[in-house]
Amino acid sequence: MPRSIVTGGAGFLGSHLCDRLLAEGHEVVALDNLITGSTDNIAHLIDNPLFRFIRYDVTEYLYVDGAVDYIFHLASPASPVDFTTKSIQIMKVNALGTHKALGLARAKNATFFLTSTSEVYGDPLIHPQTEDYWGNVNPIGLRGVYDESKRFAEAITLAYHRAHSVPVKIVRIFNTYGPRMRLNDGRVVPNFIGQALRGDPITVYGSGSQTRSFCYCSDLIEGFLKLAFSDQTGPINIGNPTERTMLEFAQEIKRLTNSSSEIVFEPLKTPDDPKQRRPDITLARTLLGWEPTVTLEEGLQKTIEWFAKRLGATQV
Ligand code: UDP
């Protein structure tokens, strides 16, 4: 039976990955220091004998007993709100945490899987973004702590691959959403859905002309596994190319929730907020045979349902 470690295993995506790996017959050890993760996300797994949760900060020396086949390194706060409130933790987990996780992969002869980000492209000057684009990142901007530490994480991952022959995989995740996102996460999906369900104003930052492309979590996790079990190293973009402006997105969520909320405009929270973002997924399609299957409307319905239950709302 393969044995996998998932750092950030109690987070939004980490917990979905734990579910999926267990369903694939893996034994899973989840590590999380719970600064943005929550045991609520893994409560349903606690009695599973193939699952183990360890509350741990992976920036510290990392050791796990027994054989390990895969290390999925997901630990990192990822909401732009965290870029200000958890700036140093973000830099530590992506730099020191990635180093420790790579050291463990080397010691265990395990495959190392890095979850990188579309933020390595910064405010991109080419559109859609292909993996060979080097990006347009402001190292000293508010997003720099996340963008640069993820870029460092990619560099050290490939250094371990080249110097120590550690098998590695790098995925670049584009905006992803679904159940188990934190209600107060600050990212656009929980903000808009929460506001629409409560009847509060829906806050579009800036003019609302900036674009994002949203991938449902189950599609993303399927892409992870396709890459993990392939002979590819990456980096490979995984995301859904369906692109929307934030104003269109606000209108769509208002419609799907039958909300009476008004749409209001607020200043951008970060001046380097990317103006456009859409993955080119040609590599994922051709090398992994992966593409998203959940439409935005379908994924949003499921997410709205989950948030509505959490909020005890009746609007949907
Ligand atoms: N955004 C918005 N209203 C909100 C939250 C976010 O208009 O209440 C915008 C934000 O400025 C950005 C986009 O939505 O242009 C996506 O933001 P998010 O925080 O989800 O992540 P990002 O893709 O910027 O990392």
Residues whose N, C-alpha, C, O or C-beta is under 5 A from the ligand:
A	BS01	UDP	P80 G186 R187 V188 V189 N191 T203 V204 Y205 Q210 M246 D273 P274
